[in-house]
């Protein structure tokens, strides 16, 4: 069973005073009283306040690139790291053509993720997922499934209970 409580630590030299907002919550007291003598694990995690673009970067670097690394290693690129996989994915789904007026030739170049706006970055991540799933036969989990699997070790989990169920 899992319980999630949110609080903001107070500025103090004393940890008891810093956690006063947490320990004074009625739900916290109820959980503690209902589990006297039971071993509990407490996890402190910062509340997510990332922008949409930052969440896309995070998902791409934590989930998509890890799937790509597994794929490329299975294909024989045994030393494939995130930089290698990032380059390979960009070469598949984030390239454009520019016309060189001096030579009269068209040249291919890779787009820079840091210069993409949120919509273009979202399209890039979506294209990477489609490439990995359709062309490579990989399964790219959504971020909630991926985080839940990391937390529980159980593949295919979509969420972790956040409230006590009766």
C-alpha positions as CSV (number, residue, x, y, z in Angstrom):
1,X,0.0,0.0,0.0
2,X,1.3,3.4,-0.9
3,X,0.4,6.9,0.5
4,X,1.5,10.2,-1.1
5,X,1.5,13.5,0.9
6,X,2.7,16.9,-0.3
7,X,4.4,19.5,1.9
8,X,6.9,22.3,1.8
9,X,9.7,22.2,4.4
10,X,9.9,25.3,6.7
11,X,13.2,27.2,7.0
12,X,14.7,26.0,10.2
13,X,17.8,24.4,11.7
14,X,15.6,21.8,13.4
15,X,14.4,18.9,11.1
16,X,11.3,18.5,13.3
17,X,10.3,22.1,12.7
18,X,11.1,21.8,9.0
19,X,8.6,18.9,8.7
20,X,5.9,20.5,10.9
21,X,3.6,21.0,7.9
22,X,3.8,17.3,7.0
23,X,3.4,15.9,10.5
24,X,0.5,18.2,11.3
25,X,-1.6,16.9,8.3
26,X,-4.6,14.9,9.6
27,X,-4.1,12.2,6.9
28,X,-0.5,11.7,7.8
29,X,-1.5,11.2,11.5
30,X,-4.2,8.7,10.4
31,X,-1.8,6.7,8.4
32,X,0.8,6.6,11.1
33,X,-1.8,5.6,13.8
34,X,-3.2,2.9,11.5
35,X,0.3,1.4,10.9
36,X,1.9,1.4,14.4
37,X,4.5,-1.3,14.6
38,X,4.7,-1.7,10.8
39,X,7.8,-1.0,8.8
40,X,7.3,1.9,6.3
41,X,9.5,3.4,3.6
42,X,9.5,7.1,3.3
43,X,10.5,8.7,-0.1
44,X,11.1,12.4,-0.5
45,X,10.8,13.6,-4.1
46,X,10.6,17.2,-5.4
47,X,7.3,18.1,-7.0
48,X,7.5,18.3,-10.8
49,X,7.5,21.8,-12.1
50,X,9.1,21.3,-15.5
51,X,7.8,23.1,-18.6
52,X,6.3,21.0,-21.4
53,X,9.5,21.3,-23.4
54,X,11.6,20.1,-20.4
55,X,9.3,17.1,-19.9
56,X,9.7,16.2,-23.6
57,X,13.5,16.4,-23.2
58,X,13.3,14.3,-20.0
59,X,11.1,11.6,-21.7
60,X,13.3,11.6,-24.8
61,X,16.6,11.2,-22.8
62,X,15.3,8.8,-20.1
63,X,12.9,6.6,-22.1
64,X,13.3,6.9,-25.9
65,X,17.1,6.9,-25.9
66,X,17.2,3.9,-23.5
67,X,15.0,1.9,-25.9
68,X,17.2,3.1,-28.8
69,X,20.3,1.9,-27.0
70,X,18.8,-1.5,-26.4
71,X,17.9,-1.7,-30.1
72,X,21.2,-0.6,-31.4
73,X,23.1,-2.9,-29.1
74,X,21.0,-5.8,-30.2
75,X,21.9,-4.8,-33.8
76,X,25.6,-5.2,-33.0
77,X,26.5,-1.6,-32.0
78,X,27.7,-2.9,-28.6
79,X,29.2,0.4,-27.4
80,X,26.1,2.4,-28.4
81,X,25.6,5.2,-25.9
82,X,23.0,8.0,-25.7
83,X,25.1,10.3,-28.0
84,X,25.4,7.6,-30.7
85,X,21.6,6.8,-30.4
86,X,20.7,10.5,-30.5
87,X,22.7,11.0,-33.7
88,X,21.2,7.8,-35.2
89,X,17.6,8.9,-34.4
90,X,18.2,12.4,-35.7
91,X,19.6,10.9,-38.9
92,X,16.4,9.0,-39.3
93,X,13.7,11.5,-38.4
94,X,15.2,15.0,-38.0
95,X,16.9,15.8,-41.2
96,X,16.3,18.5,-43.7
97,X,17.6,19.5,-47.1
98,X,19.3,22.8,-47.9
99,X,20.2,24.0,-51.4
100,X,23.8,25.1,-51.8
101,X,23.8,27.9,-54.4
102,X,27.5,27.8,-55.1
103,X,27.6,24.1,-55.9
104,X,24.0,23.8,-57.2
105,X,23.5,20.7,-55.0
106,X,21.1,19.8,-52.3
107,X,22.7,18.8,-49.0
108,X,21.3,16.9,-46.1
109,X,21.7,18.3,-42.6
110,X,20.5,17.2,-39.1
111,X,18.2,19.5,-37.1
112,X,19.4,20.7,-33.7
113,X,16.9,19.8,-30.9
114,X,17.9,22.8,-28.9
115,X,16.6,25.0,-31.7
116,X,13.3,23.2,-32.1
117,X,10.2,24.8,-30.6
118,X,7.9,22.8,-28.4
119,X,5.7,21.6,-31.3
120,X,8.6,20.6,-33.5
121,X,10.3,18.8,-30.5
122,X,7.1,17.0,-29.8
123,X,6.9,15.9,-33.5
124,X,10.5,14.8,-33.3
125,X,9.9,12.6,-30.2
126,X,6.7,11.2,-31.8
127,X,8.7,10.4,-35.0
128,X,11.4,8.7,-33.0
129,X,8.8,6.5,-31.2
130,X,7.2,5.6,-34.5
131,X,10.5,4.8,-36.0
132,X,11.5,2.6,-33.1
133,X,8.2,0.8,-32.9
134,X,7.3,0.4,-36.6
135,X,10.7,0.1,-38.3
136,X,12.7,-1.5,-35.5
137,X,10.0,-3.6,-33.7
138,X,10.7,-2.0,-30.3
139,X,8.1,-1.1,-27.6
140,X,8.5,2.4,-26.3
141,X,6.6,2.8,-23.0
142,X,4.8,6.0,-22.1
143,X,6.4,8.0,-19.3
144,X,4.0,6.8,-16.5
145,X,4.5,3.1,-17.3
146,X,8.3,3.7,-17.5
147,X,8.4,5.4,-14.1
148,X,6.1,2.9,-12.5
149,X,8.3,0.0,-13.8
150,X,11.4,1.7,-12.4
151,X,9.6,2.1,-9.0
152,X,8.1,-1.4,-8.8
153,X,10.2,-3.5,-11.0
154,X,7.0,-4.9,-12.6
155,X,6.8,-4.6,-16.4
156,X,3.5,-3.4,-17.8
157,X,2.5,-1.4,-14.7
158,X,0.5,1.8,-15.6
159,X,0.2,3.4,-12.2
160,X,1.1,3.0,-8.6
161,X,-1.7,3.3,-6.0
162,X,-1.5,6.7,-4.4
163,X,-4.3,6.2,-1.9
164,X,-5.2,3.5,0.6
165,X,-7.8,1.1,-0.8
166,X,-10.3,-0.7,1.4
